[in-house]
Amino acid sequence: MSTSHQDYLAKRQLKKGTAGWILLAGLGVSYVISGDFAGWNFGIAQAGWGGFAIAALLMAVMYFTLVLSLAEMSAAIPAAGGGYSFARQAMGPAGGYLTGLAVLIEYALAPAAIVIFIGSAVEALVGFNGPWVYAAFYLVFIGIHLAGVGEALKVMMVISGLAVLAIIATAIALIGSFDSANLFDIAASEGTSSMLPLGWYGVWAALPFAMWLFLAVEGVPLAAEEAKDPAKDVPKGIIGAMVFLLFTALLVVLLIPGAAGAQAMGESAVPLVDALNATGHTQLATIINVLGLVGLIASFFSIIYGYSRLVFALSRAGYLPQTLSVTTERKVPARALIVPGVLGFVASLSGEGDLMLAMAVVGATVSYALMALSHIMLRVKQPELVRPYKTPGGVFTSGIALLLSLIALTGVYAFDPRAFFYTLVLFVIGAAYYFGYSKNHLVAKTAEEEFAMLEQAEADLYPETEETTATAQTV
């Protein structure tokens, strides 16, 4: 490796060995947990409880099959770019960039949407909201990330733990009030049934809301370069997070409307709180209202981490301005934290959280399709690739993820065509930047060349790690 490349990469190193699989699983739960508190329930208004249950089951299958595919690729290609890195190896620079762009749209817009919801929660508690609230949350939580990745992940674990405690406490309180008749209290329209009161079109339109129960769990591989043992920790972390999220999704989807009624919960801004109030648990409802804010903060905080690692990887490879990937003495990509944070804050000033959330879902579903396709292509084109973990079912599993992600993408159009077309505009702008400029300024021509450079840089910067590994292998 040339001296210029060595100097370049020396300024762009993350802190190695920070996260074990439990911290990574906590990160995955933290990405998603706010979705259990609100947002998913609007799918009931679109489809009735039965229709939403079908949509949630389909999206659970999509995410589970995608997670199994990502587990294999993250063990074989442990790079901070996550889906971008996998797609670049499978489809070349253009495919890698477009996948990274799709994830970036998701991860840049989701915090902007969440901080608007945080503002509403703060207003309900203290009567104050607005741009200063948004700015304060961005400043505080970007500041914690700037302190270092180990500190940030531990804070995320604590916040996520409180949010999970709130969900479990709510579920326990509502078990005694559960009545299956409450699930089907939405009147059927002509030609439909109580199971599907709004027909199959409602199921289609409910898919984006069902995704909110799992959205962003795919971000766990973004921490691969900071894991203790990426080949083992990342697959265990992302699969562990997904299994736990399936459990929490089952609790809220079944018990919340089953205790307080599907129709009322389909229109609720705070379904856990309203369900507790409706069943006479007013004191617990007040506590859960506060912890609901904690759940929103958990996802806000962790997705900031996710976008910073993605921007870092895209910048280090030359897809985005290379200055964004420079790291501090604490091995933190400060500019990759701050610049997207400023842009997210500006987006939050629109106040249209629902629109940005729908746009984030478009970016997510496009990235899921490309990541699932990457798994299939890598199995076909590079069967010799060392795979410490292999996806059960192979390309059949990733094929299911690919098909369902394309169906989910059309669901956004069924719910909000405006969000669909606005996101396409962002894709066009991003693609124009790549084909007009950055494709001619990539640091490495191929994924293999990039990964080889990174491995050599790590060997030069951390020789003691290489010696330790070699000694262990000899023993």
Buried (B, 14 or more C-beta within 10 A) or exposed (E): BEEEBBEBBEEBBBBBBBBBBEBBBBBBBBBBBBBBBBBBBBBBBBBBBBBBBBBBEBBBEBBBBBBBBBBBBBBBBBBBBBBBBBBBBBBEBBBBBBBBBBBBBBBBBBBBBBBBBBBBBBEBEEEEBEEEBBBBBBEEBBEBBBEBBBBBBBBBBEBBBBBBBBBEBBBEBBEEBBEEEBBBBBEBEEEBEBBBBBBEEBBBBBBBBBBBBBBBBBBBBBBBBBBBBBBBBBBBBBBBBBEBBBEBBBBBBBBBBBBBBBBBBBEBBBBBBBBBBBBEBEEBBBBBBEBBBBBBBBBBBBBBBBBBBBBBBBBBBBBBBBEBBBBEEEBBBBBBBBBBBEBBBEBBEEBBBBBBBBBBBBBBBBBBBBBBBBBBBBBEEEEEEEBBBBBEEBBEBBBBBBBBBBBBBEBBBBBBEEBBEBBEEBBEEBBEBBEEEBBEEBBBEEBEEBBEBBEBBBEEEBEEEEEEEEEEEEE
